[in-house]
Amino acid sequence: MARTARKSASGRKPARKAASKHGARKTSTRKTTARKSSARKTTTARKRAGSGARKSTRKWSGRVTATSDALDLEHDVFKKGSPTAIARSLKRSAEHSHRRKSDPYRSAMSMLVFYINRAGRNLTAARKRKLEAAKGELRRAFGREPG
């Protein structure tokens, strides 16, 4: 005996009932289209898209500069006019700080490099040149000139 599928008035097969231990359930015969993977946002992309998630962690480098155990820095030390003044201030801070963990030269240089790296593309070319020159001045101030 051959079974023939019955068609409804619209020309489609009726929905089948699937048997389960909790009772019969209807399943749809409608086809779903596959989504493009590029259209879906990942969890990370959704987190970045919202402005609320980023505001609390945006300026972490300022907090590190202020509260870390690296150095007790003079206020606005990196905004000084000359590389020599920046180096002198960093040297003074490193030698007088009770919060540093390493030797003064290493602490001063790492704080200067940290600032340069964290400021990144927000630094103007002239400002970056001054800060890079301050690294050389800091080496000279501590007698660590490569030779």
N, C-alpha and C positions, 0 to 999 in steps of 0.2 A: 504494500500500500504506500503510495507516494503522498507525502504531505504537500499541500500547496499553501503558500503564504497568502493570507488575506490582506487586502489593501483597503484602507479607509477611503472615504469620499475624496480626500485631498490627494490620493495617489501614493501615500506613504504607508510603510508598514506600521502597525500599532506598536506601542511601547511594550517591551517584554517585562514580565514579572519575574524577579529573581527570588528564589526561595531561600530563606535563612532560618536559623533556629528561633529568631525573634519575630517571625512573621514575614509576610510577603512584602516586597518593596519594588517600586517602579524604577526602571532605569531609562534614561533618555537615549534616543537614537540620534540626537543631534550631534553633528561633528563639531569639534572645536578646532580653531586654527592655532598653529604653533606661533608663539611670540618670538620676536627677534631678540636675541640676547643683548644687543646693543640698546634696546629700548628699556630694558630693566636696569634699575639702579641697584648697585650693591649696597650692603649695609654701611660701608665706609662712606660711599658717595652720599647716601642720605644723611649721615651724620654731618658731613662737611657742608651740605646744602643749607642746613639750618644754622642760623646765626647764633642761636642760643648756646649751642654746644661748644662753639669756638671762643666765645668771649671770655670765659673763665680761664682758659689756658693760653691765651694769645701772648701775653707779656711775661712769660715765665722767666725770661732772661733778666729782666729788671729785678725780679724777686731774688734770683740767684745772686746777682751782683750785690744786693743790699743785705741779704741774710746768710750767705754762705760763710764757711770758715776759711775762705781764701785770704781776704785782706780787709782792713778797715780803711776804705778809700776816702780821699778828700772829695767833697761834693763837686760834680761836673769836671772831674779831672780829665776826661777824654775830650772836653770841649775847649781846652786851653789852646792858645794861639800857636805856640811853637812846639816842635817835637822835643826840644831840650826841656821845656817846662813840664811836659807830660812825663818824660823820663825821670826828672828830678822828683816830681810829686809821687810817682809810683815807687821809686826807690825809698823815699822817706816813709811812705805808708807801709812798705814791706818790712823795713827795718824796725819800725815802731809798733807793728801790729802784734797783738797777742792771740789773734784768731787764726793765724796761718799755720799750716801743718808742715810745709816744706821749707827749704832755705829761702832767704829773701829774694834772690835773683829769680829762682824758678817760680815763686808765687807772683812776682811782679810781671814777668814775661807771660805767664799763663793767663793772667787777668787781662793783659793787653790783647793777646791773641783771641781770647774768648770774646772780648768786646768787638774786635774786627770781624770775627766770624759771625757773631749774632746780628750785627748791624747789617751785614750783607749788602744787598743792592740798594738799601736806603742811604748809604754813604755816597756823598759826591766824590768825584775823582780827586779833587784837591784835598778833601778831608782824609780820604784813604791814603793818599801819598804822605800826609803829615803823620798819620798813625803808623804807617810802615817805616817811616824815617825815625819815629820814636822807638821802634824796636832796636835800630842801630845805636841810637843814643843811650838806650837802656843797657845794651851790651858794653858800651864804652864806660858808662857810669859804674858798672860793677867790675870793670877790668876784664871782661870776657871777649875782647875783640879777637875775631878769628885771625890767625896769623900764620 
